[in-house]
Amino acid sequence: MSKEQLIEKVKEIIKPYTTNNEAYENLTEDTDFINDLNINSANLVDIVLDIEQIFDVVIDNTDMELMLDVRTAVEIIETKLAKK
């Protein structure tokens, strides 16, 4: 799966949790889940659980704490998929 495909998939996953539609429509790798998309920490956990289910990976607490923006989320997913 290409990086662009991963970004699109992450974008689909976070859509139900964002309250800032403008930031969502202009999403880039630098988009911050909390500051830009107004996603709260409880919903971040839901996003991580969705990512685990959709990509069939396990994200540990250390990685979860780092997963605050699109770029980091995609990098973590790429790393987990490469280890499968």
N, C-alpha and C positions, 0 to 999 in steps of 0.2 A: 504494500500500500504506500503510495507516495505521500510526501509531507502535505501537499495540498489536499489530498483526499482525507488525511487525518484531521487537518484543520476543519474541513467541511463537516466531518463526523462529530468532532468536538462541538462545533457550532450548533449542530442539530441537538446534541445532548443538553447543552446549556439553555437552549431557547425557552423551555418552560419555567426556568428559574430566574430569568433576568427581568428587571422592571424598567430598564433603560433601553427602549427600542432603537433609539438613534445610535447609541454606542454599539448595540448588537448588529445593526445593519452595516456599520462601518468597522466591524471587527477585524483586527489584524493580529499578528503574533504578539504584539506588545499590549494587547487589551488585557487589563487587569480585571479579574472576576469581581472583586469586592469594590474597588474604587470606580471602575468604569461602568460595570454592568449592574452594580447595586445588588449583588448576590450575597446573601448573608451566610454566616459560617455554617449554620445547620444545613442550608441548601448545598454548600460546597461538599459536605459529606455525602449528600444524595447524588451529586454529580460524580464523585469518585466511585460510589457504588454502581452507578449506571455505566461508567467507563469500564469498571471491572467486569460487569456482566456482558456488555457489548463486545469488548475485545478479548474476553476470556483470559484476563490477567489478574494478578493479585498486587495491590498497591499497599505497601506497608506504611506505617505512621510517618516515618521520616519523609518518604516521597509525598505523602498526602499534605504534610506541612509546607512543602515546597511548591505545591501545585496551586499557585495563586494567579497565574496568567496563562494565556493560550500557549505561548512558546514553551514554557516549562511543562505544561500538561502534555503537549505533543512530544517533547523530548523524552519524558518519562514513559509514555506509551510506546514510543519507538524502541526504547531500551528494553522494556518488558517483552515486546513482540519479538525482538531479536533473540531473546533468551529462550523462546519456546521451541 
